[in-house]
Amino acid sequence: MSLTFPNRSRSYDAAGRRIRFVGHDGMFQISFSVAADAMSKMRPETAADEAGYLTAFDMASSAIYDVARTAYDRTRKSMYVLTAADFR
Protein backbone atom coordinates (compact mmCIF):
# COMPACT_ATOMS: atom_id res chain seq x y z
CA MET A 1 0.00 0.00 0.00
CA SER A 2 1.02 3.58 -0.32
CA LEU A 3 0.64 6.46 2.07
CA THR A 4 -2.54 8.50 1.66
CA PHE A 5 -4.03 11.50 3.43
CA PRO A 6 -7.81 10.94 3.33
CA ASN A 7 -8.42 13.02 6.47
CA ARG A 8 -7.35 16.61 5.82
CA SER A 9 -7.61 17.65 9.48
CA ARG A 10 -4.58 19.19 11.15
CA SER A 11 -3.94 20.89 14.47
CA TYR A 12 -1.40 23.25 15.93
CA ASP A 13 0.67 22.14 18.93
CA ALA A 14 1.72 25.39 20.60
CA ALA A 15 4.06 23.68 23.10
CA GLY A 16 5.95 21.86 20.35
CA ARG A 17 5.56 24.68 17.80
CA ARG A 18 4.39 22.28 15.11
CA ILE A 19 1.38 21.29 13.06
CA ARG A 20 0.18 17.74 13.52
CA PHE A 21 -1.52 15.62 10.85
CA VAL A 22 -1.95 11.95 9.99
CA GLY A 23 -1.54 9.71 6.99
CA HIS A 24 -2.72 6.17 6.38
CA ASP A 25 -0.99 3.15 4.90
CA GLY A 26 -3.83 0.69 4.59
CA MET A 27 -5.16 0.22 8.10
CA PHE A 28 -2.09 1.78 9.75
CA GLN A 29 -2.20 5.38 10.92
CA ILE A 30 1.08 7.30 10.61
CA SER A 31 1.56 10.45 12.73
CA PHE A 32 3.32 13.47 11.28
CA SER A 33 4.17 16.91 12.50
CA VAL A 34 5.80 19.72 10.63
CA ALA A 35 7.83 22.28 12.57
CA ALA A 36 6.66 25.88 12.53
CA ASP A 37 10.06 27.00 11.24
CA ALA A 38 9.53 24.81 8.17
CA MET A 39 6.24 26.60 7.51
CA SER A 40 8.03 29.95 7.75
CA LYS A 41 10.71 28.71 5.35
CA MET A 42 8.15 27.51 2.80
CA ARG A 43 5.94 30.60 3.12
CA PRO A 44 7.97 33.53 4.48
CA GLU A 45 4.84 35.68 4.85
CA THR A 46 3.46 33.26 7.46
CA ALA A 47 2.14 34.94 10.60
CA ALA A 48 3.87 33.43 13.65
CA ASP A 49 0.69 32.28 15.35
CA GLU A 50 -1.72 29.34 15.21
CA ALA A 51 -3.92 30.80 12.48
CA GLY A 52 -0.92 31.76 10.37
CA TYR A 53 0.71 28.35 10.62
CA LEU A 54 -2.53 26.50 9.84
CA THR A 55 -3.21 28.74 6.84
CA ALA A 56 0.34 28.20 5.58
CA PHE A 57 -0.09 24.44 6.03
CA ASP A 58 -3.31 24.49 4.01
CA MET A 59 -1.68 26.49 1.21
CA ALA A 60 1.35 24.18 1.05
CA SER A 61 -0.38 20.88 1.87
CA SER A 62 0.49 19.20 -1.45
CA ALA A 63 4.21 19.85 -0.95
CA ILE A 64 4.00 18.81 2.71
CA TYR A 65 2.27 15.54 1.80
CA ASP A 66 4.93 14.86 -0.85
CA VAL A 67 7.71 15.34 1.73
CA ALA A 68 5.82 13.15 4.20
CA ARG A 69 5.48 10.38 1.59
CA THR A 70 9.20 10.56 0.80
CA ALA A 71 10.12 10.33 4.49
CA TYR A 72 7.74 7.42 5.00
CA ASP A 73 8.98 5.56 1.91
CA ARG A 74 12.56 5.73 3.27
CA THR A 75 11.96 4.30 6.75
CA ARG A 76 8.32 3.21 7.29
CA LYS A 77 8.09 4.42 10.90
CA SER A 78 4.85 5.26 12.69
CA MET A 79 5.79 8.84 13.61
CA TYR A 80 7.70 11.64 11.87
CA VAL A 81 8.71 15.20 12.66
CA LEU A 82 9.38 17.13 9.47
CA THR A 83 11.75 20.07 9.84
CA ALA A 84 12.90 22.91 7.60
CA ALA A 85 15.77 20.68 6.41
CA ASP A 86 13.24 18.27 4.87
CA PHE A 87 11.90 21.02 2.58
CA ARG A 88 14.52 21.87 -0.03
C-alpha positions as CSV (number, residue, x, y, z in Angstrom):
1,M,0.0,0.0,0.0
2,S,1.0,3.6,-0.3
3,L,0.6,6.5,2.1
4,T,-2.5,8.5,1.7
5,F,-4.0,11.5,3.4
6,P,-7.8,10.9,3.3
7,N,-8.4,13.0,6.5
8,R,-7.3,16.6,5.8
9,S,-7.6,17.6,9.5
10,R,-4.6,19.2,11.2
11,S,-3.9,20.9,14.5
12,Y,-1.4,23.3,15.9
13,D,0.7,22.1,18.9
14,A,1.7,25.4,20.6
15,A,4.1,23.7,23.1
16,G,5.9,21.9,20.4
17,R,5.6,24.7,17.8
18,R,4.4,22.3,15.1
19,I,1.4,21.3,13.1
20,R,0.2,17.7,13.5
21,F,-1.5,15.6,10.8
22,V,-1.9,11.9,10.0
23,G,-1.5,9.7,7.0
24,H,-2.7,6.2,6.4
25,D,-1.0,3.1,4.9
26,G,-3.8,0.7,4.6
27,M,-5.2,0.2,8.1
28,F,-2.1,1.8,9.8
29,Q,-2.2,5.4,10.9
30,I,1.1,7.3,10.6
31,S,1.6,10.4,12.7
32,F,3.3,13.5,11.3
33,S,4.2,16.9,12.5
34,V,5.8,19.7,10.6
35,A,7.8,22.3,12.6
36,A,6.7,25.9,12.5
37,D,10.1,27.0,11.2
38,A,9.5,24.8,8.2
39,M,6.2,26.6,7.5
40,S,8.0,29.9,7.8
41,K,10.7,28.7,5.3
42,M,8.2,27.5,2.8
43,R,5.9,30.6,3.1
44,P,8.0,33.5,4.5
45,E,4.8,35.7,4.8
46,T,3.5,33.3,7.5
47,A,2.1,34.9,10.6
48,A,3.9,33.4,13.7
49,D,0.7,32.3,15.3
50,E,-1.7,29.3,15.2
51,A,-3.9,30.8,12.5
52,G,-0.9,31.8,10.4
53,Y,0.7,28.3,10.6
54,L,-2.5,26.5,9.8
55,T,-3.2,28.7,6.8
56,A,0.3,28.2,5.6
57,F,-0.1,24.4,6.0
58,D,-3.3,24.5,4.0
59,M,-1.7,26.5,1.2
60,A,1.3,24.2,1.1
61,S,-0.4,20.9,1.9
62,S,0.5,19.2,-1.5
63,A,4.2,19.9,-1.0
64,I,4.0,18.8,2.7
65,Y,2.3,15.5,1.8
66,D,4.9,14.9,-0.8
67,V,7.7,15.3,1.7
68,A,5.8,13.1,4.2
69,R,5.5,10.4,1.6
70,T,9.2,10.6,0.8
71,A,10.1,10.3,4.5
72,Y,7.7,7.4,5.0
73,D,9.0,5.6,1.9
74,R,12.6,5.7,3.3
75,T,12.0,4.3,6.7
76,R,8.3,3.2,7.3
77,K,8.1,4.4,10.9
78,S,4.9,5.3,12.7
79,M,5.8,8.8,13.6
80,Y,7.7,11.6,11.9
81,V,8.7,15.2,12.7
82,L,9.4,17.1,9.5
83,T,11.8,20.1,9.8
84,A,12.9,22.9,7.6
85,A,15.8,20.7,6.4
86,D,13.2,18.3,4.9
87,F,11.9,21.0,2.6
88,R,14.5,21.9,0.0
